[in-house]
Amino acid sequence: MPEDSGRPVTSCVLVGVKPNQREAVVATAAKLAELFNVTLVCAHVDESRIETRLNADGTMQSEPLDPDIVEDPTTAFDSQWREQLTSIVPPSITVVFRDLAGETAHALAEEAEKLGAEVIVVGTRTGGIGTSIQEFFRGSPAVHLAHRQWRPVVVVPVSPSHPDHPLPWESGT
């Protein structure tokens, strides 16, 4: 049963979501929310924006990092994406959606603190040269959270390597 993103949450499982993410990440978070009997909060972080104001209802306002971009602030969670995410979650679990802005690990950690999250769930990277270079310079949100967050962080492998194959950063020789 989805809820409005402005509603307060008392205890939850916080899951970082992004478009075209593997369902395993949300499914794992849903299982944990069910085990803990808490709300599931799906949070999308837009790294091209920065938070400018936190409203009294828990929603936030943000602005693009690039001042030349003029756009209407809209939620990342359109009805189709909300429907896709809630279809993964058992109907007995309450689902709340949050739009966040800024650096992913920092935004998720702050939201977890505000909400009193029991655990933060994120996926590993999906691979690809663009993702590898980006993570090389900025680092993985999962790694940042695991090293700089006091609450438990569950990292769901979304594209695991076969044990007999080299890892992406290992040479194939």
Phi and psi in degrees as GROMACS dihedral restraints (atoms count N, CA, C in turn):
[ dihedral_restraints ]
;  ai    aj    ak    al  type     phi  dphi    fc
    3     4     5     6     1   -67.0    20    10
    4     5     6     7     1   148.4    20    10
    6     7     8     9     1  -122.4    20    10
    7     8     9    10     1   164.7    20    10
    9    10    11    12     1   -65.2    20    10
   10    11    12    13     1   143.4    20    10
   12    13    14    15     1   -70.5    20    10
   13    14    15    16     1   -10.9    20    10
   15    16    17    18     1   -89.1    20    10
   16    17    18    19     1    -9.3    20    10
   18    19    20    21     1   -70.3    20    10
   19    20    21    22     1   143.3    20    10
   21    22    23    24     1   -71.2    20    10
   22    23    24    25     1   149.3    20    10
   24    25    26    27     1  -123.3    20    10
   25    26    27    28     1   137.8    20    10
   27    28    29    30     1   -98.3    20    10
   28    29    30    31     1   -40.4    20    10
   30    31    32    33     1  -147.0    20    10
   31    32    33    34     1   142.1    20    10
   33    34    35    36     1  -161.4    20    10
   34    35    36    37     1   172.7    20    10
   36    37    38    39     1  -109.2    20    10
   37    38    39    40     1   125.0    20    10
   39    40    41    42     1  -100.6    20    10
   40    41    42    43     1   125.3    20    10
   42    43    44    45     1  -121.4    20    10
   43    44    45    46     1   130.0    20    10
   45    46    47    48     1   -79.3    20    10
   46    47    48    49     1   125.4    20    10
   48    49    50    51     1  -124.2    20    10
   49    50    51    52     1   153.5    20    10
   51    52    53    54     1  -147.9    20    10
   52    53    54    55     1   156.9    20    10
   54    55    56    57     1   -57.3    20    10
   55    56    57    58     1   145.0    20    10
   57    58    59    60     1    62.3    20    10
   58    59    60    61     1    20.8    20    10
   60    61    62    63     1   -74.2    20    10
   61    62    63    64     1   150.0    20    10
   63    64    65    66     1   -63.0    20    10
   64    65    66    67     1   139.3    20    10
   66    67    68    69     1   -63.0    20    10
   67    68    69    70     1   -22.6    20    10
   69    70    71    72     1   -58.0    20    10
   70    71    72    73     1   -32.0    20    10
   72    73    74    75     1   -66.4    20    10
   73    74    75    76     1   -50.9    20    10
   75    76    77    78     1   -69.1    20    10
   76    77    78    79     1   -37.9    20    10
   78    79    80    81     1   -62.2    20    10
   79    80    81    82     1   -40.7    20    10
   81    82    83    84     1   -65.2    20    10
   82    83    84    85     1   -44.8    20    10
   84    85    86    87     1   -62.3    20    10
   85    86    87    88     1   -38.9    20    10
   87    88    89    90     1   -64.1    20    10
   88    89    90    91     1   -40.8    20    10
   90    91    92    93     1   -61.4    20    10
   91    92    93    94     1   -42.4    20    10
   93    94    95    96     1   -66.0    20    10
   94    95    96    97     1   -41.9    20    10
   96    97    98    99     1   -61.2    20    10
   97    98    99   100     1   -38.5    20    10
   99   100   101   102     1   -67.2    20    10
  100   101   102   103     1   -43.1    20    10
  102   103   104   105     1   -63.5    20    10
  103   104   105   106     1   -40.8    20    10
  105   106   107   108     1   -83.0    20    10
  106   107   108   109     1   -10.8    20    10
  108   109   110   111     1    57.0    20    10
  109   110   111   112     1    51.4    20    10
  111   112   113   114     1  -130.9    20    10
  112   113   114   115     1   173.0    20    10
  114   115   116   117     1   -71.9    20    10
  115   116   117   118     1   148.2    20    10
  117   118   119   120     1  -103.0    20    10
  118   119   120   121     1   122.4    20    10
  120   121   122   123     1  -108.7    20    10
  121   122   123   124     1   116.0    20    10
  123   124   125   126     1   -93.8    20    10
  124   125   126   127     1   116.6    20    10
  126   127   128   129     1  -117.2    20    10
  127   128   129   130     1   126.1    20    10
  129   130   131   132     1  -106.3    20    10
  130   131   132   133     1   131.3    20    10
  132   133   134   135     1  -109.9    20    10
  133   134   135   136     1   122.3    20    10
  135   136   137   138     1   -96.6    20    10
  136   137   138   139     1   105.7    20    10
  138   139   140   141     1   -75.6    20    10
  139   140   141   142     1    -8.1    20    10
  141   142   143   144     1   -88.3    20    10
  142   143   144   145     1     1.5    20    10
  144   145   146   147     1  -125.5    20    10
  145   146   147   148     1   160.8    20    10
  147   148   149   150     1  -127.3    20    10
  148   149   150   151     1   139.3    20    10
  150   151   152   153     1   -68.7    20    10
  151   152   153   154     1   131.6    20    10
  153   154   155   156     1  -113.6    20    10
  154   155   156   157     1   -23.4    20    10
  156   157   158   159     1  -159.9    20    10
  157   158   159   160     1   137.7    20    10
  159   160   161   162     1  -103.5    20    10
  160   161   162   163     1   120.8    20    10
  162   163   164   165     1   -79.8    20    10
  163   164   165   166     1   159.6    20    10
  165   166   167   168     1   -61.0    20    10
  166   167   168   169     1   -26.5    20    10
  168   169   170   171     1   -86.0    20    10
  169   170   171   172     1     5.2    20    10
  171   172   173   174     1    95.4    20    10
  172   173   174   175     1   -12.7    20    10
  174   175   176   177     1   -79.2    20    10
  175   176   177   178     1   163.9    20    10
  177   178   179   180     1  -128.9    20    10
  178   179   180   181     1   156.6    20    10
  180   181   182   183     1  -108.7    20    10
  181   182   183   184     1   145.9    20    10
  183   184   185   186     1  -141.2    20    10
  184   185   186   187     1   163.3    20    10
  186   187   188   189     1  -129.3    20    10
  187   188   189   190     1   150.7    20    10
  189   190   191   192     1   -64.2    20    10
  190   191   192   193     1   146.5    20    10
  192   193   194   195     1   -64.4    20    10
  193   194   195   196     1   -35.1    20    10
  195   196   197   198     1   -86.5    20    10
  196   197   198   199     1   112.9    20    10
  198   199   200   201     1   -66.6    20    10
  199   200   201   202     1   -14.2    20    10
  201   202   203   204     1   -80.8    20    10
  202   203   204   205     1   -11.3    20    10
  204   205   206   207     1   -86.0    20    10
  205   206   207   208     1   121.9    20    10
  207   208   209   210     1  -115.8    20    10
  208   209   210   211     1   118.2    20    10
  210   211   212   213     1  -152.2    20    10
  211   212   213   214     1   159.1    20    10
  213   214   215   216     1   -80.8    20    10
  214   215   216   217     1   131.1    20    10
  216   217   218   219     1   -68.2    20    10
  217   218   219   220     1   122.6    20    10
  219   220   221   222     1  -128.3    20    10
  220   221   222   223     1   160.1    20    10
  222   223   224   225     1   -76.0    20    10
  223   224   225   226     1   145.0    20    10
  225   226   227   228     1   -72.6    20    10
  226   227   228   229     1   -22.4    20    10
  228   229   230   231     1   -90.1    20    10
  229   230   231   232     1    79.2    20    10
  231   232   233   234     1   -70.6    20    10
  232   233   234   235     1   169.8    20    10
  234   235   236   237     1   -60.4    20    10
  235   236   237   238     1   -35.4    20    10
  237   238   239   240     1   -66.6    20    10
  238   239   240   241     1   -43.5    20    10
  240   241   242   243     1   -68.7    20    10
  241   242   243   244     1   -40.2    20    10
  243   244   245   246     1   -58.1    20    10
  244   245   246   247     1   -46.0    20    10
  246   247   248   249     1   -62.2    20    10
  247   248   249   250     1   -43.0    20    10
  249   250   251   252     1   -61.5    20    10
  250   251   252   253     1   -45.7    20    10
  252   253   254   255     1   -67.0    20    10
  253   254   255   256     1   -44.6    20    10
  255   256   257   258     1   -68.5    20    10
  256   257   258   259     1   -23.6    20    10
  258   259   260   261     1   -68.5    20    10
  259   260   261   262     1   -19.9    20    10
  261   262   263   264     1   -82.0    20    10
  262   263   264   265     1   -24.8    20    10
  264   265   266   267     1   -95.3    20    10
  265   266   267   268     1   135.6    20    10
  267   268   269   270     1   -58.2    20    10
  268   269   270   271     1   145.5    20    10
  270   271   272   273     1   -62.7    20    10
  271   272   273   274     1   -18.5    20    10
  273   274   275   276     1   -74.8    20    10
  274   275   276   277     1   -12.3    20    10
  276   277   278   279     1   -97.8    20    10
  277   278   279   280     1   132.5    20    10
  279   280   281   282     1   -78.5    20    10
  280   281   282   283     1   131.3    20    10
  282   283   284   285     1  -116.1    20    10
  283   284   285   286     1   132.2    20    10
  285   286   287   288     1  -122.7    20    10
  286   287   288   289     1   144.3    20    10
  288   289   290   291     1  -113.6    20    10
  289   290   291   292     1   137.2    20    10
  291   292   293   294     1  -130.1    20    10
  292   293   294   295     1   133.4    20    10
  294   295   296   297     1   -98.9    20    10
  295   296   297   298     1   125.7    20    10
  297   298   299   300     1  -122.5    20    10
  298   299   300   301     1   165.4    20    10
  300   301   302   303     1  -137.6    20    10
  301   302   303   304     1   154.5    20    10
  303   304   305   306     1   110.0    20    10
  304   305   306   307     1  -160.5    20    10
  306   307   308   309     1   -72.9    20    10
  307   308   309   310     1   133.4    20    10
  309   310   311   312     1   -56.2    20    10
  310   311   312   313     1   -54.8    20    10
  312   313   314   315     1   -62.3    20    10
  313   314   315   316     1   -42.8    20    10
  315   316   317   318     1   -64.3    20    10
  316   317   318   319     1   -45.4    20    10
  318   319   320   321     1   -63.3    20    10
  319   320   321   322     1   -43.1    20    10
  321   322   323   324     1   -65.8    20    10
  322   323   324   325     1   -41.2    20    10
  324   325   326   327     1   -63.1    20    10
  325   326   327   328     1   -43.1    20    10
  327   328   329   330     1   -64.1    20    10
  328   329   330   331     1   -43.3    20    10
  330   331   332   333     1   -65.2    20    10
  331   332   333   334     1   -39.7    20    10
  333   334   335   336     1   -61.1    20    10
  334   335   336   337     1   -40.1    20    10
  336   337   338   339     1   -65.7    20    10
  337   338   339   340     1   -46.6    20    10
  339   340   341   342     1   -59.9    20    10
  340   341   342   343     1   -39.4    20    10
  342   343   344   345     1   -89.5    20    10
  343   344   345   346     1   -12.5    20    10
  345   346   347   348     1    68.0    20    10
  346   347   348   349     1    42.5    20    10
  348   349   350   351     1   -62.3    20    10
  349   350   351   352     1   140.4    20    10
  351   352   353   354     1   -72.3    20    10
  352   353   354   355     1   -34.5    20    10
  354   355   356   357     1  -159.4    20    10
  355   356   357   358     1   153.2    20    10
  357   358   359   360     1  -110.8    20    10
  358   359   360   361     1   131.9    20    10
  360   361   362   363     1  -115.8    20    10
  361   362   363   364     1   129.0    20    10
  363   364   365   366     1  -137.7    20    10
  364   365   366   367     1   161.9    20    10
  366   367   368   369     1  -100.8    20    10
  367   368   369   370     1   161.6    20    10
  369   370   371   372     1   -79.0    20    10
  370   371   372   373     1   172.5    20    10
  372   373   374   375     1   -69.8    20    10
  373   374   375   376     1   156.8    20    10
  375   376   377   378     1   -91.6    20    10
  376   377   378   379     1    -7.5    20    10
  378   379   380   381     1    98.0    20    10
  379   380   381   382     1  -178.2    20    10
  381   382   383   384     1   103.2    20    10
  382   383   384   385     1   148.9    20    10
  384   385   386   387     1   -63.6    20    10
  385   386   387   388     1   -40.2    20    10
  387   388   389   390     1   -63.5    20    10
  388   389   390   391     1   -43.2    20    10
  390   391   392   393     1   -65.9    20    10
  391   392   393   394     1   -42.2    20    10
  393   394   395   396     1   -61.3    20    10
  394   395   396   397     1   -45.5    20    10
  396   397   398   399     1   -65.9    20    10
  397   398   399   400     1   -43.9    20    10
  399   400   401   402     1   -59.6    20    10
  400   401   402   403     1   -47.1    20    10
  402   403   404   405     1   -70.1    20    10
  403   404   405   406     1   -29.3    20    10
  405   406   407   408     1   -60.4    20    10
  406   407   408   409     1   -43.3    20    10
  408   409   410   411     1   -82.5    20    10
  409   410   411   412     1   -38.1    20    10
  411   412   413   414     1   -99.5    20    10
  412   413   414   415     1   -26.2    20    10
  414   415   416   417     1    90.0    20    10
  415   416   417   418     1   157.2    20    10
  417   418   419   420     1   -78.1    20    10
  418   419   420   421     1   134.4    20    10
  420   421   422   423     1   -56.9    20    10
  421   422   423   424     1   -37.4    20    10
  423   424   425   426     1   -61.5    20    10
  424   425   426   427     1   -43.3    20    10
  426   427   428   429     1   -67.0    20    10
  427   428   429   430     1   -44.9    20    10
  429   430   431   432     1   -58.3    20    10
  430   431   432   433     1   -45.8    20    10
  432   433   434   435     1   -64.6    20    10
  433   434   435   436     1   -44.5    20    10
  435   436   437   438     1   -62.3    20    10
  436   437   438   439     1   -30.3    20    10
  438   439   440   441     1   -96.8    20    10
  439   440   441   442     1   -19.0    20    10
  441   442   443   444     1  -125.0    20    10
  442   443   444   445     1    17.9    20    10
  444   445   446   447     1  -127.4    20    10
  445   446   447   448     1   130.8    20    10
  447   448   449   450     1   -79.7    20    10
  448   449   450   451     1   -23.9    20    10
  450   451   452   453     1   -86.3    20    10
  451   452   453   454     1   160.5    20    10
  453   454   455   456     1   -60.7    20    10
  454   455   456   457     1   142.6    20    10
  456   457   458   459     1  -124.1    20    10
  457   458   459   460     1   124.4    20    10
  459   460   461   462     1  -103.7    20    10
  460   461   462   463     1   122.9    20    10
  462   463   464   465     1  -108.2    20    10
  463   464   465   466     1   117.2    20    10
  465   466   467   468     1   -95.8    20    10
  466   467   468   469     1   121.3    20    10
  468   469   470   471     1   -70.4    20    10
  469   470   471   472     1   122.0    20    10
  471   472   473   474     1  -101.7    20    10
  472   473   474   475     1   -15.5    20    10
  474   475   476   477     1  -147.9    20    10
  475   476   477   478     1    64.3    20    10
  477   478   479   480     1   -66.3    20    10
  478   479   480   481     1   148.1    20    10
  480   481   482   483     1   -87.3    20    10
  481   482   483   484     1   146.3    20    10
  483   484   485   486     1   -66.7    20    10
  484   485   486   487     1   141.8    20    10
  486   487   488   489     1   -56.5    20    10
  487   488   489   490     1   -26.2    20    10
  489   490   491   492     1   -87.9    20    10
  490   491   492   493     1    -5.1    20    10
  492   493   494   495     1  -104.2    20    10
  493   494   495   496     1   149.8    20    10
  495   496   497   498     1   -67.7    20    10
  496   497   498   499     1   152.0    20    10
  498   499   500   501     1   -72.4    20    10
  499   500   501   502     1   159.3    20    10
  501   502   503   504     1   -54.4    20    10
  502   503   504   505     1   -31.3    20    10
  504   505   506   507     1   -91.7    20    10
  505   506   507   508     1    -4.0    20    10
  507   508   509   510     1   -91.5    20    10
  508   509   510   511     1   148.6    20    10
  510   511   512   513     1   -74.3    20    10
  511   512   513   514     1   150.8    20    10
  513   514   515   516     1   -84.0    20    10
  514   515   516   517     1    11.6    20    10
